[in-house]
Amino acid sequence: EKSIVDPTKVLSVPDSVNSELAVALGIAGLTGWLALTSRAKMQRGEHVVVLGSSGAVGTIALQAAKILGAGRVIAASRSPDSLAEAQKLGADATVSLATLDELPERIRDAGKGRVDIILDTLWGTPALAALKALSPGGRLVQIGSSAAASVELNPAFMRMPQSSILGFSGGSVPHQERLEAYAQLCDHAARQQIRIDIEKIPLESIQSAWERQASFPKKKLVIGI
């Protein structure tokens, strides 16, 4: 019912955002938003690929990219239903990860020959393929490894285009920057410009919730009292 917190690290929640949404925006939301603004240093007009667009972070990231002025946003996922939903949320193109055949070419085609930023929640073979699709100066922001913990990488192909792999965790961002990002997220969510599928689960069902989240339920599970 109560918890000790450091008052210098809390985030203010506006009245226009309910508790369940506030939690989702504070975790998945900040990760997706800050990966673009703080780590990738995204510029307006750049083309962005979201690897693993079906998850909570990916869903918010593709919407954030549109809000921040991306010239083109590409959603990549194994699920046809998730890709269809991504288009409803504003994705300009989609790439199926159900097959990995010619994946670099398909990603590059979806980006119309330009891929500046990859937000990677997967790692493994999909990330390696996406890296090969990057345009000169492009960067992959690594924020998750749900597909694989490791990949065999010969970096020779990255040298001439000077592409980059950037590790990212939202917890490493200065608190003031997090405050400002969270306020923007809440404002966009209150105006229905950012949407996320949330399921509220009672505290007594915490065990089943824990088991479900391990299988990537494609929605944000929020524990309520």
PASEBA-1860 file (N, C-alpha, C; in nm, 3 decimals):
! residues 225
1> EKSIVDPT> 0.081/-0.121/0.000/0.000/0.000/0.000/0.085/0.126/0.000 ~ 0.206/0.117/0.058/0.295/0.232/0.061/0.437/0.186/0.031 ~ 0.516/0.279/-0.019/0.655/0.248/-0.049/0.740/0.370/-0.023 ~ 0.862/0.348/0.021/0.956/0.458/0.041/1.015/0.495/-0.095 ~ 1.014/0.623/-0.128/1.069/0.668/-0.256/1.160/0.789/-0.233 ~ 1.248/0.809/-0.328/1.332/0.928/-0.330/1.254/1.038/-0.401 ~ 1.214/1.144/-0.329/1.131/1.249/-0.392/1.199/1.319/-0.509 ~ 1.331/1.308/-0.520/1.399/1.372/-0.632/1.393/1.289/-0.760
9> KVLSVPDS> 1.335/1.167/-0.750/1.332/1.079/-0.866/1.191/1.041/-0.911 ~ 1.089/1.100/-0.851/0.952/1.065/-0.887/0.910/1.140/-1.012 ~ 0.805/1.088/-1.078/0.748/1.150/-1.196/0.606/1.194/-1.164 ~ 0.574/1.317/-1.196/0.440/1.369/-1.170/0.343/1.318/-1.277 ~ 0.227/1.268/-1.232/0.126/1.216/-1.323/0.010/1.315/-1.331 ~ -0.022/1.367/-1.449/-0.134/1.460/-1.462/-0.268/1.391/-1.439 ~ -0.369/1.466/-1.402/-0.501/1.410/-1.377/-0.563/1.348/-1.501 ~ -0.516/1.387/-1.618/-0.573/1.338/-1.744/-0.529/1.196/-1.778
17> VNSELAVA> -0.436/1.140/-1.699/-0.383/1.006/-1.725/-0.414/0.915/-1.607 ~ -0.482/0.802/-1.632/-0.516/0.713/-1.523/-0.393/0.633/-1.477 ~ -0.407/0.566/-1.365/-0.293/0.498/-1.302/-0.233/0.390/-1.392 ~ -0.319/0.310/-1.458/-0.269/0.202/-1.542/-0.186/0.257/-1.658 ~ -0.236/0.361/-1.723/-0.163/0.421/-1.833/-0.035/0.487/-1.784 ~ -0.042/0.549/-1.667/0.076/0.615/-1.611/0.191/0.517/-1.591 ~ 0.158/0.396/-1.543/0.261/0.294/-1.523/0.321/0.252/-1.657 ~ 0.236/0.228/-1.756/0.284/0.185/-1.887/0.374/0.290/-1.952
25> LGIAGLTG> 0.335/0.415/-1.939/0.415/0.523/-1.997/0.546/0.541/-1.922 ~ 0.546/0.511/-1.794/0.667/0.529/-1.713/0.773/0.425/-1.740 ~ 0.736/0.312/-1.797/0.832/0.205/-1.824/0.850/0.191/-1.975 ~ 0.755/0.127/-2.039/0.765/0.106/-2.184/0.768/0.238/-2.259 ~ 0.688/0.333/-2.215/0.679/0.461/-2.284/0.811/0.536/-2.286 ~ 0.871/0.552/-2.169/0.997/0.624/-2.162/1.108/0.552/-2.238 ~ 1.107/0.420/-2.236/1.209/0.346/-2.310/1.197/0.374/-2.459 ~ 1.076/0.362/-2.514/1.057/0.386/-2.656/1.085/0.529/-2.698
33> WLALTSRA> 1.043/0.624/-2.616/1.059/0.766/-2.649/1.205/0.809/-2.638 ~ 1.268/0.778/-2.524/1.404/0.825/-2.499/1.507/0.753/-2.586 ~ 1.477/0.630/-2.629/1.569/0.562/-2.720/1.584/0.643/-2.849 ~ 1.478/0.709/-2.890/1.482/0.792/-3.010/1.544/0.928/-2.984 ~ 1.499/0.994/-2.878/1.542/1.132/-2.854/1.678/1.142/-2.788 ~ 1.699/1.063/-2.683/1.821/1.076/-2.604/1.937/0.997/-2.663 ~ 1.911/0.877/-2.713/2.021/0.791/-2.759/2.044/0.801/-2.909 ~ 1.940/0.786/-2.989/1.958/0.792/-3.134/1.974/0.935/-3.185
41> KMQRGEHV> 1.932/1.034/-3.104/1.936/1.175/-3.146/1.864/1.192/-3.280 ~ 1.744/1.136/-3.286/1.668/1.136/-3.410/1.642/1.277/-3.462 ~ 1.659/1.293/-3.592/1.630/1.419/-3.660/1.503/1.405/-3.743 ~ 1.431/1.514/-3.757/1.309/1.511/-3.837/1.341/1.464/-3.979 ~ 1.255/1.379/-4.032/1.273/1.328/-4.167/1.346/1.196/-4.175 ~ 1.409/1.152/-4.066/1.482/1.027/-4.071/1.386/0.908/-4.078 ~ 1.436/0.798/-4.133/1.357/0.676/-4.148/1.391/0.582/-4.033 ~ 1.287/0.530/-3.966/1.304/0.452/-3.844/1.242/0.314/-3.861
49> VVLGSSGA> 1.317/0.210/-3.822/1.267/0.073/-3.819/1.252/0.031/-3.674 ~ 1.136/-0.025/-3.638/1.114/-0.076/-3.503/1.111/-0.228/-3.510 ~ 1.217/-0.292/-3.462/1.225/-0.438/-3.459/1.156/-0.489/-3.333 ~ 1.050/-0.567/-3.352/0.972/-0.612/-3.238/0.862/-0.512/-3.207 ~ 0.793/-0.469/-3.311/0.692/-0.364/-3.297/0.565/-0.411/-3.227 ~ 0.553/-0.542/-3.202/0.431/-0.594/-3.140/0.431/-0.578/-2.988 ~ 0.548/-0.559/-2.927/0.556/-0.544/-2.783/0.518/-0.403/-2.738 ~ 0.508/-0.383/-2.607/0.468/-0.254/-2.554/0.568/-0.145/-2.591
57> VGTIALQA> 0.697/-0.173/-2.576/0.799/-0.074/-2.611/0.792/-0.042/-2.760 ~ 0.785/-0.145/-2.843/0.781/-0.125/-2.986/0.657/-0.049/-3.031 ~ 0.543/-0.080/-2.971/0.418/-0.011/-3.006/0.428/0.138/-2.980 ~ 0.482/0.173/-2.863/0.496/0.315/-2.830/0.605/0.379/-2.915 ~ 0.713/0.307/-2.941/0.823/0.363/-3.018/0.780/0.403/-3.159 ~ 0.698/0.320/-3.224/0.659/0.355/-3.360/0.568/0.478/-3.361 ~ 0.484/0.490/-3.259/0.399/0.610/-3.249/0.483/0.732/-3.215 ~ 0.581/0.715/-3.127/0.670/0.825/-3.090/0.748/0.874/-3.210
65> AKILGAGR> 0.795/0.781/-3.293/0.872/0.820/-3.410/0.790/0.909/-3.504 ~ 0.662/0.875/-3.521/0.574/0.958/-3.604/0.557/1.097/-3.543 ~ 0.533/1.101/-3.412/0.513/1.229/-3.343/0.637/1.316/-3.354 ~ 0.754/1.253/-3.344/0.880/1.328/-3.346/0.925/1.367/-3.487 ~ 0.846/1.331/-3.587/0.872/1.379/-3.722/0.950/1.287/-3.812 ~ 0.947/1.158/-3.786/1.016/1.063/-3.875/0.959/1.073/-4.016 ~ 1.047/1.065/-4.114/1.001/1.070/-4.252/0.929/0.942/-4.292 ~ 0.969/0.831/-4.230/0.909/0.702/-4.261/0.932/0.610/-4.142
73> VIAASRSP> 0.828/0.536/-4.100/0.837/0.443/-3.988/0.800/0.304/-4.037 ~ 0.888/0.208/-4.011/0.868/0.069/-4.055/0.855/-0.020/-3.933 ~ 0.746/-0.094/-3.924/0.724/-0.189/-3.816/0.767/-0.328/-3.861 ~ 0.839/-0.400/-3.774/0.885/-0.535/-3.806/0.845/-0.630/-3.694 ~ 0.772/-0.737/-3.731/0.722/-0.832/-3.632/0.692/-0.964/-3.702 ~ 0.678/-1.071/-3.623/0.641/-1.202/-3.680/0.491/-1.215/-3.699 ~ 0.412/-1.140/-3.622/0.267/-1.158/-3.620/0.197/-1.072/-3.725 ~ 0.121/-1.133/-3.816/0.044/-1.054/-3.913/-0.055/-0.960/-3.846
81> DSLAEAQK> -0.118/-1.005/-3.739/-0.214/-0.919/-3.669/-0.144/-0.797/-3.611 ~ -0.025/-0.817/-3.555/0.050/-0.706/-3.497/0.093/-0.607/-3.605 ~ 0.130/-0.657/-3.720/0.169/-0.568/-3.830/0.050/-0.487/-3.880 ~ -0.066/-0.551/-3.884/-0.187/-0.478/-3.925/-0.219/-0.369/-3.824 ~ -0.202/-0.400/-3.695/-0.227/-0.301/-3.590/-0.126/-0.188/-3.599 ~ -0.001/-0.220/-3.632/0.102/-0.117/-3.645/0.066/-0.016/-3.752 ~ 0.008/-0.062/-3.861/-0.035/0.029/-3.967/-0.146/0.122/-3.918 ~ -0.235/0.068/-3.834/-0.341/0.151/-3.778/-0.283/0.259/-3.686
89> LGADATVS> -0.169/0.227/-3.625/-0.106/0.322/-3.533/-0.013/0.420/-3.605 ~ -0.002/0.406/-3.737/0.074/0.505/-3.813/0.196/0.456/-3.887 ~ 0.229/0.327/-3.878/0.345/0.276/-3.952/0.325/0.296/-4.101 ~ 0.428/0.342/-4.171/0.419/0.364/-4.315/0.439/0.236/-4.394 ~ 0.507/0.140/-4.333/0.531/0.011/-4.400/0.558/-0.094/-4.293 ~ 0.546/-0.219/-4.332/0.571/-0.329/-4.239/0.662/-0.432/-4.304 ~ 0.733/-0.506/-4.218/0.820/-0.614/-4.263/0.792/-0.735/-4.175 ~ 0.762/-0.847/-4.239/0.736/-0.970/-4.164/0.868/-1.036/-4.124
97> LATLDELP> 0.875/-1.076/-3.996/0.990/-1.150/-3.946/0.959/-1.299/-3.936 ~ 0.844/-1.340/-3.992/0.808/-1.482/-3.991/0.908/-1.564/-4.071 ~ 0.964/-1.501/-4.173/1.074/-1.562/-4.247/1.189/-1.461/-4.251 ~ 1.311/-1.511/-4.244/1.428/-1.423/-4.245/1.493/-1.414/-4.383 ~ 1.431/-1.478/-4.482/1.485/-1.475/-4.618/1.491/-1.332/-4.670 ~ 1.607/-1.292/-4.722/1.625/-1.160/-4.783/1.579/-1.047/-4.692 ~ 1.597/-1.064/-4.562/1.548/-0.964/-4.467/1.616/-0.828/-4.483 ~ 1.749/-0.819/-4.501/1.808/-0.686/-4.521/1.747/-0.612/-4.641
105> ERIRDAGK> 1.727/-0.686/-4.750/1.669/-0.624/-4.870/1.526/-0.580/-4.845 ~ 1.448/-0.661/-4.776/1.308/-0.625/-4.749/1.298/-0.504/-4.657 ~ 1.388/-0.496/-4.560/1.389/-0.378/-4.471/1.427/-0.254/-4.550 ~ 1.529/-0.267/-4.633/1.573/-0.152/-4.714/1.462/-0.108/-4.810 ~ 1.393/-0.203/-4.869/1.282/-0.169/-4.959/1.170/-0.098/-4.884 ~ 1.139/-0.146/-4.763/1.033/-0.083/-4.684/1.069/0.060/-4.648 ~ 1.199/0.084/-4.631/1.246/0.220/-4.602/1.268/0.303/-4.727 ~ 1.230/0.249/-4.843/1.250/0.315/-4.972/1.396/0.352/-4.992
113> GRVDIILD> 1.483/0.257/-4.955/1.626/0.276/-4.977/1.698/0.352/-4.869 ~ 1.627/0.390/-4.762/1.689/0.469/-4.654/1.648/0.414/-4.519 ~ 1.747/0.379/-4.436/1.722/0.335/-4.299/1.823/0.405/-4.209 ~ 1.776/0.500/-4.130/1.865/0.579/-4.044/1.876/0.523/-3.903 ~ 1.764/0.476/-3.849/1.760/0.433/-3.709/1.686/0.301/-3.700 ~ 1.741/0.209/-3.622/1.673/0.084/-3.588/1.658/0.079/-3.437 ~ 1.536/0.065/-3.389/1.513/0.040/-3.247/1.497/-0.110/-3.232 ~ 1.589/-0.173/-3.162/1.595/-0.318/-3.158/1.559/-0.373/-3.021
121> TLWGTPAL> 1.444/-0.440/-3.014/1.404/-0.507/-2.890/1.429/-0.658/-2.899 ~ 1.489/-0.705/-3.010/1.499/-0.849/-3.037/1.640/-0.905/-3.027 ~ 1.737/-0.839/-3.092/1.872/-0.888/-3.111/1.868/-1.015/-3.196 ~ 1.974/-1.095/-3.195/1.976/-1.217/-3.275/1.980/-1.190/-3.424 ~ 1.932/-1.286/-3.501/1.937/-1.280/-3.648/1.861/-1.159/-3.705 ~ 1.743/-1.123/-3.652/1.675/-1.005/-3.707/1.757/-0.877/-3.694 ~ 1.825/-0.861/-3.581/1.905/-0.740/-3.562/2.024/-0.738/-3.658 ~ 2.088/-0.852/-3.677/2.201/-0.859/-3.769/2.158/-0.824/-3.911
129> AALKALSP> 2.042/-0.874/-3.952/1.990/-0.843/-4.085/1.959/-0.694/-4.098 ~ 1.898/-0.638/-3.993/1.864/-0.496/-3.996/1.989/-0.409/-4.002 ~ 2.092/-0.448/-3.930/2.219/-0.374/-3.934/2.271/-0.362/-4.076 ~ 2.255/-0.468/-4.153/2.305/-0.469/-4.290/2.222/-0.380/-4.382 ~ 2.105/-0.337/-4.335/2.019/-0.250/-4.415/2.042/-0.102/-4.386 ~ 2.121/-0.072/-4.282/2.141/0.068/-4.242/2.206/0.151/-4.352 ~ 2.162/0.275/-4.362/2.224/0.371/-4.452/2.351/0.427/-4.388 ~ 2.437/0.494/-4.464/2.557/0.553/-4.406/2.525/0.643/-4.285
137> GGRLVQIG> 2.597/0.623/-4.177/2.573/0.700/-4.056/2.457/0.648/-3.973 ~ 2.396/0.538/-4.016/2.282/0.483/-3.943/2.324/0.421/-3.811 ~ 2.225/0.408/-3.720/2.255/0.351/-3.588/2.143/0.259/-3.541 ~ 2.186/0.151/-3.478/2.093/0.057/-3.416/2.098/0.082/-3.266 ~ 1.983/0.111/-3.206/1.974/0.130/-3.061/1.926/0.001/-3.000 ~ 2.009/-0.062/-2.919/1.982/-0.194/-2.864/1.915/-0.181/-2.727 ~ 1.788/-0.225/-2.718/1.712/-0.209/-2.593/1.650/-0.339/-2.544 ~ 1.675/-0.451/-2.612/1.619/-0.577/-2.566/1.673/-0.694/-2.646
145> SSAAASVE> 1.656/-0.814/-2.591/1.710/-0.933/-2.658/1.614/-1.051/-2.645 ~ 1.489/-1.029/-2.682/1.388/-1.133/-2.667/1.403/-1.244/-2.771 ~ 1.472/-1.218/-2.882/1.490/-1.321/-2.984/1.612/-1.407/-2.959 ~ 1.718/-1.347/-2.907/1.841/-1.421/-2.880/1.932/-1.336/-2.792 ~ 2.014/-1.403/-2.711/2.106/-1.332/-2.622/2.237/-1.297/-2.691 ~ 2.266/-1.365/-2.802/2.393/-1.341/-2.870/2.377/-1.362/-3.020 ~ 2.473/-1.311/-3.093/2.474/-1.327/-3.238/2.619/-1.324/-3.284 ~ 2.652/-1.404/-3.387/2.787/-1.401/-3.442/2.797/-1.285/-3.540
153> LNPAFMRM> 2.885/-1.191/-3.508/2.889/-1.066/-3.584/3.029/-1.039/-3.637 ~ 3.041/-1.038/-3.770/3.163/-0.990/-3.835/3.136/-0.844/-3.874 ~ 3.200/-0.749/-3.809/3.162/-0.608/-3.826/3.218/-0.540/-3.951 ~ 3.280/-0.615/-4.041/3.343/-0.553/-4.157/3.245/-0.467/-4.237 ~ 3.121/-0.515/-4.251/3.022/-0.443/-4.333/2.983/-0.308/-4.272 ~ 3.015/-0.285/-4.144/2.978/-0.161/-4.077/3.080/-0.050/-4.094 ~ 3.198/-0.083/-4.143/3.308/0.014/-4.142/3.291/0.125/-4.245 ~ 3.265/0.087/-4.368/3.254/0.189/-4.472/3.135/0.284/-4.449
161> PQSSILGF> 3.015/0.232/-4.418/2.904/0.325/-4.392/2.910/0.388/-4.254 ~ 3.005/0.345/-4.170/3.020/0.397/-4.034/2.889/0.389/-3.955 ~ 2.825/0.273/-3.965/2.704/0.249/-3.886/2.743/0.212/-3.743 ~ 2.647/0.226/-3.651/2.677/0.212/-3.508/2.576/0.123/-3.437 ~ 2.622/0.058/-3.330/2.534/-0.012/-3.237/2.543/0.064/-3.105 ~ 2.429/0.112/-3.057/2.425/0.194/-2.935/2.342/0.123/-2.828 ~ 2.405/0.089/-2.718/2.329/0.031/-2.607/2.246/0.137/-2.538 ~ 2.130/0.096/-2.484/2.044/0.196/-2.418/1.962/0.136/-2.305
169> SGGSVPHQ> 1.954/0.211/-2.197/1.862/0.183/-2.086/1.805/0.315/-2.038 ~ 1.673/0.321/-2.023/1.610/0.446/-1.981/1.657/0.494/-1.846 ~ 1.702/0.401/-1.761/1.747/0.439/-1.628/1.877/0.518/-1.628 ~ 1.948/0.519/-1.740/2.075/0.592/-1.748/2.057/0.738/-1.790 ~ 1.934/0.776/-1.825/1.907/0.913/-1.871/1.890/1.005/-1.750 ~ 1.948/1.125/-1.752/1.933/1.219/-1.641/1.786/1.243/-1.606 ~ 1.759/1.259/-1.476/1.620/1.265/-1.429/1.543/1.381/-1.492 ~ 1.605/1.496/-1.508/1.533/1.610/-1.565/1.487/1.580/-1.707
177> ERLEAYAQ> 1.571/1.510/-1.782/1.533/1.472/-1.918/1.418/1.372/-1.917 ~ 1.421/1.281/-1.818/1.311/1.185/-1.803/1.181/1.257/-1.767 ~ 1.190/1.355/-1.678/1.071/1.432/-1.640/1.007/1.498/-1.763 ~ 1.089/1.561/-1.843/1.037/1.632/-1.960/0.978/1.535/-2.061 ~ 1.044/1.420/-2.080/0.994/1.320/-2.174/0.861/1.263/-2.125 ~ 0.852/1.238/-1.995/0.730/1.180/-1.940/0.612/1.277/-1.954 ~ 0.638/1.404/-1.931/0.532/1.504/-1.947/0.482/1.507/-2.091 ~ 0.572/1.496/-2.187/0.532/1.495/-2.328/0.452/1.369/-2.360
185> LCDHAARQ> 0.498/1.254/-2.309/0.425/1.129/-2.332/0.283/1.137/-2.277 ~ 0.270/1.187/-2.155/0.137/1.197/-2.093/0.046/1.290/-2.174 ~ 0.103/1.398/-2.224/0.024/1.493/-2.303/-0.026/1.427/-2.431 ~ 0.061/1.356/-2.500/0.021/1.290/-2.625/-0.079/1.177/-2.597 ~ -0.059/1.104/-2.487/-0.151/0.995/-2.452/-0.289/1.050/-2.416 ~ -0.292/1.161/-2.343/-0.420/1.221/-2.304/-0.498/1.268/-2.426 ~ -0.427/1.302/-2.532/-0.492/1.346/-2.657/-0.509/1.232/-2.756 ~ -0.489/1.107/-2.708/-0.508/0.987/-2.790/-0.411/0.980/-2.906
193> QIRIDIEK> -0.297/1.045/-2.895/-0.196/1.039/-2.999/-0.099/0.924/-2.976 ~ -0.100/0.871/-2.854/-0.024/0.750/-2.823/-0.120/0.654/-2.755 ~ -0.129/0.533/-2.810/-0.219/0.432/-2.755/-0.141/0.306/-2.724 ~ -0.182/0.238/-2.618/-0.116/0.113/-2.580/-0.221/0.021/-2.519 ~ -0.213/-0.106/-2.554/-0.306/-0.205/-2.503/-0.265/-0.245/-2.361 ~ -0.352/-0.219/-2.265/-0.322/-0.245/-2.124/-0.426/-0.340/-2.066 ~ -0.380/-0.434/-1.986/-0.470/-0.523/-1.914/-0.441/-0.511/-1.764 ~ -0.541/-0.473/-1.688/-0.525/-0.461/-1.543/-0.556/-0.596/-1.478
201> IPLESIQS> -0.465/-0.640/-1.393/-0.478/-0.770/-1.328/-0.479/-0.750/-1.176 ~ -0.572/-0.813/-1.105/-0.576/-0.795/-0.959/-0.453/-0.853/-0.891 ~ -0.418/-0.796/-0.778/-0.297/-0.836/-0.705/-0.298/-0.985/-0.670 ~ -0.415/-1.040/-0.640/-0.421/-1.181/-0.603/-0.387/-1.274/-0.720 ~ -0.383/-1.221/-0.841/-0.348/-1.301/-0.959/-0.204/-1.275/-1.004 ~ -0.121/-1.229/-0.912/0.015/-1.191/-0.948/0.094/-1.308/-1.007 ~ 0.071/-1.430/-0.959/0.148/-1.544/-1.011/0.117/-1.568/-1.158 ~ -0.011/-1.569/-1.193/-0.047/-1.592/-1.333/0.001/-1.477/-1.422
209> AWERQASF> 0.001/-1.356/-1.367/0.049/-1.241/-1.444/0.198/-1.255/-1.473 ~ 0.272/-1.301/-1.373/0.415/-1.320/-1.390/0.444/-1.425/-1.497 ~ 0.366/-1.532/-1.496/0.384/-1.637/-1.596/0.348/-1.587/-1.735 ~ 0.243/-1.508/-1.745/0.201/-1.457/-1.876/0.301/-1.361/-1.936 ~ 0.359/-1.275/-1.853/0.451/-1.176/-1.908/0.576/-1.241/-1.965 ~ 0.610/-1.358/-1.913/0.728/-1.429/-1.964/0.709/-1.477/-2.107 ~ 0.585/-1.486/-2.151/0.557/-1.532/-2.287/0.525/-1.417/-2.382 ~ 0.557/-1.294/-2.341/0.539/-1.176/-2.425/0.394/-1.164/-2.475
217> PKKKLVIG> 0.302/-1.119/-2.389/0.160/-1.118/-2.424/0.116/-1.009/-2.522 ~ 0.209/-0.927/-2.572/0.178/-0.821/-2.670/0.085/-0.714/-2.612 ~ 0.086/-0.701/-2.482/0.014/-0.594/-2.415/0.084/-0.567/-2.283 ~ 0.055/-0.452/-2.224/0.116/-0.419/-2.095/0.028/-0.471/-1.982 ~ 0.082/-0.562/-1.902/0.009/-0.616/-1.787/0.037/-0.527/-1.666 ~ -0.067/-0.475/-1.606/-0.053/-0.383/-1.493/-0.124/-0.441/-1.373 ~ -0.052/-0.449/-1.262/-0.109/-0.506/-1.139/-0.181/-0.396/-1.063 ~ -0.309/-0.421/-1.031/-0.388/-0.323/-0.958/-0.434/-0.380/-0.824
225> I> -0.464/-0.291/-0.734/-0.512/-0.331/-0.601/-0.664/-0.309/-0.595
END
